[in-house]
């Protein structure tokens, strides 16, 4: 997942008021400094974790992955988008 996509997913989760779920393929590790998440499930393909999206955005900002410290534009779908 590209940094822009991850940032957009985090912003979408914040706007929806939920945590974000990410999959870590088997044999892979999170980058150093990555926020702690809640382990949801383990399969032969990897592990699924739930993360606080604000902590994910803060981590990305520390790495300089967001343009000018701003969250990337996220397109909304569902009830939040329809109310605008």
C-alpha positions, 0 to 999 in steps of 0.5 A: 500500500502506498503512503497516500493510500494508507493516509487516505484509509486512516483519514477515512477511518477517522471520519467514520469513527472507527479503527483501521484494520491492516494485514501483515503478510507472513514473514514481514515486520512492521517498520521501526516505530510503527504504532502498536495495534491489537492482533485480531487474527492469525492465518497462514497468510499473515496477521490482521491488526487493528490500529488507531488511525490517528497514531498511524497518521502521526507515524507517517508525519514523523517519517515525512510521508505526508505532504506539508504535514497535511493528511492526504485528500480522502474520497468519502463513500457511504453515509458521510459522503451523502450528507455533504 
